[in-house]
């Protein structure tokens, strides 16, 4: 009997449910319009939406878009989750209008707005911009739970739409709040400070693509590790928003006297930057710590493990590279060894000249290469000095001192900007080691370097002389003469610009011989300089009987240059320019082209 009664009541319930569904879902053509799938609930341009407000259960969340980013303005000011709010707008744009129920149809059914949950809507969404705003009242779900009833701009008709609308409504302000502690681009950071527990300060600065440690000691920084650290900092997520008021930062361990670590970030030329402070463990969550951004009252909880990654010792961020200024900033190099000195200066246009001990053009490629090797030199070990006596490291009588000076300020620049100078002292070798000690003046840090660095900048001026010894334009050449093996060839250019050979026989000059000579004389470069002791020229086969090429440049009695060719050496041919103070080596191919016999 009990089973029969249960079955009876189940039958009645099914009938009533069917009647209810029929009552809501029937669609007389005169009053209800079923929309095709391509019809949408709302008609608006998503890009023009700059205001969003969500009201439900007595809570109001208001957001505004500024410069492409969403901000929370109520119930407090904070950064919003721009990606989530943009997604909400996108979903609202795509909401379908499944069915429209006019007020007349509701009257025919004996239904009111309350039956659709719209007399007191569960939620209200307002969206738009400064020019216009629209409202969306959200009511009850359909009996089959496959749609939700809404009203647009308080119009009479009730419209059913997708339940996707319910999924995007924020239950709390934290649902649309930016989940990251920091906002911004890690690549835009130009300076960072990390103050650890106990007050130890790490300061790093970016210049172009290079990072340098400024404190606690000067050094090149590991750019890859710093980039990773900045990425981790900007990816730090809020585990929980604790409070929007901070009456006493000490209660959270967030006062500037005790918070650790404290991280400051600067982009561009800003003076104040941004500062993030980390405090005590969160009550009930030892795996979290309190966090706040200076200038804001919001207290957040973040992962303790993530924060520990920021307490990195400066030594671990140091790159094993000699901490001298980059090549691009060096304008003067001074080499000192006892009483001997040699100085190189960069002229306007980037060309190097030797100014001490003998003025003259320097080899740009050689000087720049030496500087590049110096600035890229690897430090084999960073040593904490165990002695304050410079003699213990050979700094009292260094093997060599290399002084690097930065470019002086341009005319009109602030007088406060002065030349930066770094002096690197190369000391003696450690016991039982081929390496050498080195130190920068004004810094306690001692480096252990490769001994090759001691021979990188020799103090012999001939080493730096410009390798280009002749650069003659064809139009400036008037006469040519070659003495070789007791034979003589002579040629001269006439007023009609035609070349005439008149030794050993008179006639037109072979154009192929001219082309070859002009091509070589346009840029004669030495392979290396041998010596400045021209008194010993005979030892290199450079005598009055040697092969000679004379080039006249301005009329019969004008300026001329005579190249004298001597003996062969392992890597070329000894040569010199008559009247100049250097013996050098030319490439075999260069010497052969300049001294080849002239074929008529």
C-alpha positions in Angstrom: 0.0 0.0 0.0 2.9 2.4 0.8 4.6 1.7 -2.5 1.3 2.5 -4.4 0.9 5.8 -2.5 4.6 6.8 -3.3 4.0 6.0 -7.0 0.8 8.1 -7.0 2.6 11.2 -5.6 5.5 10.8 -7.9 3.0 10.8 -10.8 1.3 14.0 -9.5 4.7 15.7 -9.2 5.7 14.8 -12.8 2.4 16.2 -14.1 2.8 19.5 -12.2 6.4 19.9 -13.5 5.2 19.3 -17.0 2.5 21.9 -16.7 4.9 24.4 -15.2 7.4 23.9 -18.1 4.6 24.2 -20.7 3.4 27.4 -19.1 6.8 29.0 -19.3 8.1 27.6 -22.5 5.0 27.8 -24.8 5.4 30.5 -27.4 2.3 31.9 -29.1 3.4 33.6 -32.3 1.7 36.9 -31.5 3.7 37.6 -28.3 6.9 35.5 -28.2 9.7 35.6 -30.7 12.3 32.8 -30.9 15.5 34.2 -32.1 17.8 32.5 -34.7 21.3 31.5 -33.4 22.9 34.6 -35.0 20.8 37.0 -32.8 22.6 38.4 -29.8 21.2 39.7 -26.5 23.2 43.0 -26.4 24.2 45.3 -29.2 27.3 47.2 -28.3 31.0 47.8 -29.3 33.3 46.0 -26.8 36.2 48.4 -27.4 34.0 51.3 -26.3 33.1 49.8 -22.9 35.0 51.8 -20.3 32.7 51.3 -17.3 31.5 48.1 -15.5 29.4 47.8 -12.4 28.3 44.6 -10.7 25.6 44.6 -8.0 24.5 41.6 -6.1 23.5 40.6 -2.6 24.1 44.2 -1.4 27.7 44.3 -2.8 28.8 46.7 -5.5 31.9 46.4 -7.6 32.7 49.3 -9.9 35.5 49.3 -12.5 36.7 51.9 -15.0 39.2 51.5 -17.9 42.0 54.0 -18.2 44.7 53.8 -20.9 43.6 50.3 -21.8 43.8 49.0 -18.2 40.9 48.3 -15.8 40.9 49.7 -12.3 38.6 49.0 -9.4 37.0 52.2 -8.0 34.5 50.7 -5.6 34.4 49.4 -2.9 38.1 50.7 -2.9 40.7 51.8 -5.4 42.9 49.0 -6.7 44.2 47.4 -9.9 41.7 45.2 -11.6 42.3 42.0 -13.6 42.2 43.5 -17.1 42.3 40.1 -18.8 39.3 38.9 -16.8 37.2 42.0 -17.3 37.9 42.1 -21.0 36.8 38.4 -21.1 33.6 39.4 -19.3 32.9 42.0 -21.9 33.6 39.5 -24.7 31.2 37.0 -23.2 28.5 39.6 -22.8 28.9 40.6 -26.4 28.3 36.9 -27.5 25.3 36.2 -25.2 22.4 34.9 -27.4 18.8 36.1 -27.2 17.2 32.7 -27.0 13.6 33.8 -26.5 11.8 37.1 -25.9 8.6 37.0 -23.7 6.5 40.2 -24.0 4.5 41.6 -21.1 1.2 40.7 -22.9 2.2 37.0 -23.0 3.1 37.1 -19.3 -0.3 38.5 -18.5 -2.0 35.7 -20.6 -0.1 33.2 -18.5 -0.8 34.9 -15.3 2.9 35.4 -14.6 4.7 38.5 -13.3 8.3 39.6 -13.3 8.7 38.0 -9.9 8.1 34.5 -11.5 11.2 35.1 -13.6 13.2 36.3 -10.7 13.3 39.8 -12.0 11.1 41.7 -9.5 14.2 41.6 -7.2 17.0 40.5 -9.6 19.8 38.4 -8.2 22.3 40.7 -9.9 22.5 43.9 -11.9 25.3 44.7 -14.5 25.8 48.3 -15.8 28.2 48.8 -18.6 29.1 51.6 -21.1 31.1 54.7 -21.2 30.9 58.4 -20.3 28.4 59.0 -23.2 25.9 56.1 -22.5 25.3 53.3 -20.2 23.1 50.2 -20.3 21.8 47.9 -17.6 21.3 44.1 -17.5 19.1 42.7 -14.8 19.7 39.0 -14.1 16.9 36.9 -12.8 16.1 33.2 -12.2 17.2 30.2 -14.3 14.7 28.4 -16.6 13.0 25.3 -15.2 15.4 23.1 -17.2 18.4 25.1 -15.9 19.6 25.7 -19.5 18.9 29.4 -19.6 18.6 32.5 -17.4 16.0 35.2 -17.6 17.2 38.8 -18.0 15.9 42.3 -18.7 17.9 44.8 -20.8 17.7 48.5 -19.8 14.5 47.9 -17.8 12.4 47.2 -20.9 9.2 45.3 -20.5 10.1 42.1 -22.3 11.9 39.2 -20.5 14.6 37.5 -22.5 16.2 34.1 -21.9 20.0 33.8 -22.6 22.9 31.5 -21.9 23.8 30.5 -18.4 27.4 31.6 -19.3 26.2 34.9 -17.9 26.1 33.5 -14.4 29.6 32.1 -14.7 31.2 35.5 -15.3 29.4 37.4 -12.5 32.0 38.1 -9.8 31.0 36.8 -6.4 33.4 39.2 -4.7 35.7 42.1 -5.5 38.6 39.8 -5.3 37.3 37.9 -8.3 38.1 40.8 -10.6 41.2 42.1 -8.7 44.6 41.9 -10.4 46.1 38.7 -8.9 49.7 39.9 -9.2 51.6 41.9 -6.7 53.3 44.0 -9.4 52.1 45.5 -12.6 54.5 46.4 -15.5 57.1 45.1 -17.9 60.2 43.5 -16.3 62.3 44.5 -19.3 61.5 48.2 -18.5 63.3 48.1 -15.1 66.5 50.0 -15.2 67.5 49.8 -11.5 66.7 47.4 -8.6 67.6 47.5 -5.0 67.1 44.5 -2.6 67.6 45.1 1.1 67.9 41.8 3.0 67.4 41.0 6.6 70.1 42.8 8.6 70.2 45.7 6.2 72.6 44.3 3.6 71.9 46.2 0.3 72.2 44.9 -3.2 71.9 47.6 -6.0 72.0 46.7 -9.7 71.7 49.1 -12.6 71.0 48.4 -16.3 72.9 50.3 -19.0 71.7 49.2 -22.5 71.8 45.4 -22.4 74.3 45.2 -19.5 73.6 44.9 -15.8 76.2 46.1 -13.2 76.3 45.6 -9.5 76.8 49.0 -7.8 76.5 47.9 -4.2 77.9 46.2 -2.1 80.8 46.2 -4.6 81.2 47.1 -8.3 81.0 44.2 -10.7 79.3 43.0 -13.8 76.0 41.3 -13.0 74.7 38.1 -14.5 72.0 39.5 -16.8 70.3 36.1 -17.3 69.8 35.6 -13.6 68.6 39.2 -13.0 66.1 38.9 -15.9 64.9 35.6 -14.3 64.6 37.3 -10.9 62.6 40.2 -12.4 60.3 37.8 -14.2 59.7 35.9 -11.0 59.0 39.2 -9.1 56.4 40.3 -11.7 54.9 36.8 -11.8 54.4 36.8 -8.0 50.7 36.0 -7.3 48.6 37.1 -4.4 47.4 34.0 -2.5 44.9 36.0 -0.5 44.0 39.7 0.0 44.1 40.2 3.7 43.0 43.8 4.3 42.5 47.1 2.7 43.4 49.1 5.8 46.7 49.0 7.6 46.5 50.7 11.0 49.8 49.3 12.2 52.4 47.9 9.8 54.3 46.4 12.7 51.6 43.9 13.3 52.3 42.4 9.9 56.1 42.8 10.1 55.8 45.4 7.3 57.3 48.5 8.8 60.3 49.8 6.9 62.6 49.1 9.9 61.8 45.3 10.0 60.4 44.2 6.6 62.7 41.9 4.7 63.4 41.6 2.0 62.5 45.1 0.6 62.7 45.4 -3.1 62.8 48.8 -5.0 62.3 49.1 -8.8 62.9 52.1 -11.0 62.2 52.5 -14.7 63.6 55.4 -16.8 64.5 58.5 -14.9 61.8 58.3 -12.2 63.0 59.4 -8.7 60.8 57.5 -6.4 60.2 54.1 -8.1 58.2 51.3 -6.6 58.9 49.5 -3.4 57.6 46.1 -2.2 57.9 45.0 1.4 57.6 41.4 2.8 56.9 40.7 6.4 55.9 38.0 8.9 54.3 34.6 8.3 50.5 34.8 7.8 48.6 33.6 10.9 47.4 30.1 10.2 49.4 29.8 7.0 53.1 29.5 7.7 53.7 28.9 4.0 52.6 32.5 3.2 54.1 35.9 4.3 52.5 39.3 4.4 53.3 41.7 1.7 52.5 45.3 0.7 53.5 47.9 -1.9 54.7 51.2 -0.4 52.1 54.0 -0.8 49.2 51.6 -0.7 47.3 50.2 2.3 46.4 46.8 0.9 47.9 43.8 2.8 48.4 40.7 0.7 49.6 37.2 1.4 52.2 35.6 -1.0 54.2 32.4 -1.1 57.1 32.3 1.3 59.0 30.0 -1.1 58.7 32.6 -3.9 59.9 35.4 -1.6 63.0 33.5 -0.5 64.2 33.5 -4.1 64.7 37.2 -3.9 67.1 37.1 -0.9 70.0 36.3 -3.2 73.6 37.2 -2.1 75.4 39.7 -4.3 78.2 37.2 -5.0 75.8 34.8 -6.6 74.7 37.5 -9.1 78.2 38.6 -9.9 79.5 37.7 -13.4 83.1 36.4 -13.6 84.2 39.4 -15.8 86.6 42.2 -14.9 84.4 45.1 -13.7 85.8 47.9 -15.9 83.8 50.3 -18.0 82.6 49.1 -21.5 84.7 49.9 -24.6 82.1 52.4 -25.9 82.7 54.7 -22.9 86.5 54.6 -22.9 88.1 57.7 -24.5 91.6 57.6 -22.9 94.0 54.8 -22.0 97.1 55.5 -20.0 99.7 52.7 -19.5 102.2 53.1 -16.6 105.2 51.0 -15.7 107.6 52.7 -13.3 108.8 55.8 -15.0 107.6 54.7 -18.4 104.2 55.7 -19.8 102.2 55.6 -22.9 98.9 57.3 -23.6 96.2 56.8 -26.2 93.3 59.2 -26.8 90.1 58.8 -28.9 89.6 61.8 -31.2 86.3 63.0 -32.6 85.0 60.5 -35.0 86.3 57.5 -32.9 89.8 57.4 -34.3 92.7 56.7 -31.8 95.9 58.7 -31.5 99.0 58.2 -29.5 99.8 61.3 -27.4 102.6 60.0 -25.2 105.5 59.4 -25.6 105.4 60.2 -29.3 102.3 61.8 -30.9 100.9 60.1 -34.0 98.0 58.1 -35.4 97.3 54.7 -33.7 95.9 51.5 -35.1 92.2 51.7 -34.4 91.5 48.0 -34.9 94.4 47.1 -32.6 93.4 49.5 -29.8 89.8 48.5 -29.9 90.6 44.8 -30.0 92.9 45.2 -26.9 90.2 47.1 -25.1 87.6 44.5 -26.0 89.8 41.7 -24.7 90.4 43.7 -21.5 86.7 44.4 -20.8 85.8 40.8 -21.6 88.6 39.3 -19.4 87.3 36.6 -17.1 88.1 36.7 -13.4 89.4 33.3 -12.3 88.6 34.1 -8.7 87.3 37.0 -6.5 89.4 37.1 -3.4 88.7 38.8 -0.1 92.0 40.6 0.8 93.6 39.0 3.8 96.2 41.7 4.0 96.0 45.5 3.8 99.7 45.7 2.7 99.8 46.4 -1.1 103.2 44.8 -1.3 101.7 41.4 -0.5 100.0 41.4 -3.8 102.6 43.3 -5.8 100.5 46.5 -6.0 103.3 48.7 -4.5 105.3 48.0 -7.7 102.8 46.7 -10.2 103.7 45.0 -13.4 101.6 47.6 -15.1 98.9 50.1 -14.3 96.1 50.5 -16.9 94.2 53.8 -16.5 90.8 54.0 -18.3 89.0 57.3 -18.6 85.5 57.9 -19.8 84.6 60.6 -22.3 84.6 64.1 -21.0 81.2 66.0 -21.0 80.4 67.7 -24.2 80.5 71.5 -24.5 77.7 73.1 -22.6 77.1 70.0 -20.4 76.7 70.4 -16.7 80.0 71.0 -14.9 78.8 68.5 -12.3 79.4 65.7 -14.8 83.1 64.8 -14.6 85.3 62.3 -16.2 85.2 58.8 -14.7 88.5 57.2 -14.2 89.3 53.5 -13.4 92.9 52.4 -12.6 93.6 48.7 -12.8 96.8 47.6 -11.0 98.4 44.3 -12.2 100.4 42.8 -9.3 102.5 39.7 -8.9 101.6 36.1 -9.4 100.3 34.0 -6.4 102.6 31.3 -5.2 102.6 28.1 -7.4 100.2 29.8 -9.8 100.7 31.3 -13.3 97.9 33.8 -12.6 98.3 37.4 -11.5 96.7 39.5 -8.8 94.8 42.6 -9.9 92.8 45.4 -8.2 90.9 48.5 -9.1 91.9 51.6 -7.2 89.5 52.5 -4.5 88.1 49.0 -4.2 89.1 46.3 -1.6 88.3 43.4 -3.9 91.3 41.5 -5.3 91.0 39.5 -8.6 93.0 36.6 -9.8 93.4 36.9 -13.6 95.1 35.1 -16.5 98.8 36.1 -16.9 98.0 36.9 -20.5 96.5 40.2 -19.4 100.0 41.4 -18.3 101.1 41.4 -22.0 97.9 42.7 -23.5 99.1 46.4 -23.4 102.8 46.6 -24.0 104.5 49.9 -23.4 106.4 49.9 -26.7 104.9 52.7 -28.9 105.6 50.9 -32.1 103.0 48.3 -31.1 100.2 50.9 -31.5 101.3 52.7 -34.6 98.7 52.9 -37.4 99.1 50.0 -39.8 98.2 52.1 -42.8 101.4 53.7 -44.0 100.3 54.9 -47.5 96.9 55.8 -48.9 97.4 57.5 -52.2 94.6 58.5 -54.6 95.4 57.7 -58.2 94.7 61.3 -59.4 97.4 62.6 -57.0 100.1 60.4 -58.5 102.3 62.2 -61.1 105.4 60.0 -61.5 106.5 56.4 -60.8 110.0 54.9 -60.7 111.1 51.3 -59.9 114.7 50.2 -59.3 115.1 46.4 -59.2 118.1 44.1 -59.9 120.1 46.9 -61.6 117.2 47.8 -63.9 115.2 51.0 -63.8 111.6 51.8 -65.0 110.2 55.4 -65.1 106.9 56.8 -66.1 105.1 60.1 -65.9 101.6 61.5 -66.4 101.3 64.3 -68.9 99.0 67.3 -69.0 96.5 65.2 -71.0 96.3 62.7 -68.1 98.0 60.1 -70.3 100.9 58.1 -68.8 104.1 57.7 -70.7 106.9 55.3 -69.9 110.4 56.6 -70.8 112.6 54.1 -69.2 113.8 51.5 -70.1 112.1 52.5 -73.4 109.8 55.4 -74.3 106.2 54.6 -75.1 102.6 54.4 -73.7 102.4 53.0 -70.1 100.8 49.6 -69.9 97.3 50.3 -68.4 97.3 46.9 -66.6 100.6 47.9 -64.8 99.0 51.2 -63.7 95.8 49.5 -62.5 97.8 47.1 -60.3 100.0 49.8 -58.8 97.2 52.2 -58.2 95.2 49.5 -56.4 98.1 48.7 -54.1 99.1 52.3 -53.4 95.5 53.2 -52.5 96.0 51.4 -49.2 99.4 50.0 -48.1 99.1 48.3 -44.7 102.0 46.7 -42.8 101.7 43.3 -41.3 103.7 44.4 -38.3 106.2 46.9 -37.2 109.7 45.5 -36.5 111.7 48.4 -35.0 112.1 52.1 -34.9 115.9 51.8 -35.0 116.4 52.7 -38.7 120.2 52.8 -38.1 120.1 49.0 -38.2 118.4 49.0 -41.6 121.4 47.0 -43.2 120.6 44.1 -40.9 117.2 43.8 -42.6 118.6 44.0 -46.2 117.6 47.6 -46.5 120.5 49.2 -48.4 121.1 51.6 -51.3 121.1 48.6 -53.7 117.7 47.4 -52.5 114.6 47.3 -54.6 112.9 50.7 -54.4 109.6 52.2 -55.6 109.3 56.0 -55.8 106.0 57.7 -56.1 106.0 61.4 -57.1 102.9 63.4 -56.0 103.2 67.0 -57.1 105.2 67.9 -60.2 108.8 67.0 -61.2 110.5 68.5 -58.1 107.6 68.0 -55.6 106.8 65.6 -52.7 107.7 61.9 -53.2 107.5 58.7 -51.2 110.1 56.0 -51.7 109.4 52.4 -50.5 112.6 50.4 -49.9 112.2 46.6 -49.9 114.7 44.3 -48.0 115.1 40.7 -47.1 112.4 38.1 -46.9 111.3 37.0 -43.4 109.2 34.1 -42.2 106.0 36.0 -42.5 106.7 38.6 -45.3 109.2 41.1 -46.5 111.1 43.8 -44.6 110.5 47.3 -45.8 110.7 51.0 -44.9 109.7 54.4 -46.2 112.8 56.5 -46.9 113.1 59.3 -44.3 110.7 57.7 -41.8 111.6 56.1 -38.4 110.2 52.6 -38.7 111.1 49.2 -40.3 108.1 47.0 -40.9 107.0 43.8 -42.5 104.8 43.7 -45.6 102.7 40.8 -46.8 104.5 38.8 -49.6 101.6 39.5 -52.0 101.7 43.3 -51.3 105.5 43.4 -51.9 105.3 41.3 -55.0 102.6 43.6 -56.6 104.5 46.8 -55.8 107.9 45.5 -57.2 106.8 43.4 -60.2 108.6 44.4 -63.4 106.7 46.6 -65.8 105.6 44.9 -68.9 105.2 47.2 -71.9 
